[in-house]
Amino acid sequence: MIIQRVVLNSRPGKNGVPVAENFRLEQSTIADTIQAGQVRVRTLYLSVDPYMRCRMNEDTGSDYLLPWQLSEVADGGGIGVVEESKHGNLAKGDFVTSFNWPWQTVAILDGSLLQKLVPQLVNGRLSYFLGAAGITGLTALLGIKEKGHVSVGANQTMVVSGAAGACGSLAGQIGHLEGCSRVVGIAGTDEKCSILVQEMGFDAAINYKKGNVAEQLRELCPGGVDVYFDNVGGDISDTVISQMNQNSHIILCGQISQYNKDVPYPPPLPPDIEKIQKERNITRERFLVLNYMDKQEASILQLCQWIQEGKLKVRETVVEGLANIGAAFQSMMNGGNIGKQIVSVSK
């Protein structure tokens, strides 16, 4: 069977900025028949995420992420529909997902590595299982629960950087749902800031490209910052940390400002900021959602319930066509998307 697939065409270099041309669309073939335990699936949606930047390097800098190989098919979170099955628990027409879905139009996969989806849980919006009701939502919810130390009635203020991104836009809303009394987002355009406040219930939002972030933060968080959901690292995080309270908490989710730089993860803080962190006893522990998979099922059900009740608003930037996945990746890394970046491969 002839298919289309996307392979890694070139590496941007550890300090380089990824471009669409780092990926290549090509024709390939898969077997016409499947073996016992296998399923043939048609790809519906693929997820494009910041962590994938690390996979473009020969060394990902992580013990849980494997690098993509040159001229080999890329992979990541994906959703598809079963077209043929020789696996006992999966039937034709079932919707399934995997963290390691190949970037191709049709694939033959091991049925035991797939998770069956229930579309009704997300009001039929299947792509949500790659974002708000998937690993992105889990990262936001479990990050806040496990590292944020948020408690109802404690009058806590949370700041979220990268707040208009897939994880940040959920984290701010979940902060409120879990008990924060005030949530302030930091994003890169007036449009993003407006969406955060008007659609997603953030109390305020700062455009870091306009004005003095430190001054705006002092004005919007007069009682200081108790919880910081850090999606970006770098200068913005240094500014937030300098205004954090005694015994406050940093949820170290991502460091997108550092992804194109050859630095360890998480990147060390500048000496003056590290001094503040230690003096104020601010926790800053690496958070890896894969370490909490025993809580996955209950957490996904909670996220789905919030979505169904309209308490968790979901934004997606959807790009049509496998051929455009490289451009979608480039746009996301440049901060061009609002919410989750999804590529729709077929209907």
MOHU-V571512 format. One line per field, one symbol per residue. psi: psi as a letter, one per 20 degrees, with the letter a starting at -180 (. if undefined). A space follows every 10 residues. Layout:
# MOHU-V571512
psi: ???
This chain:
# MOHU-V571512
psi: pprqrprohq piqhjrpqrh iiqpprqaqr qiqqrpirqp qppgqqppqh hhhhiiqhoi jqiipqqqqp jqprrbprqa pphqpkphip rpiqprrqhl pqmrhqqoqo hijqpqqnhh hkkinhhhii dhkbhghggg ghggghihlp ppiilqpppp rkiirggghh ggghgghiip hpppqpaiqh gghgggghhj jqhrqpoiip aoggghghgi mhjaphpooo ihabhghggg hijqrpkrpp ongrmhiihj qmqqpqqqqq ghhhgggghj lppnqppohi ikiijgghgg hgghghghij hopppqoppp phhjhghhgg gghjkiqpbp oqpogr.
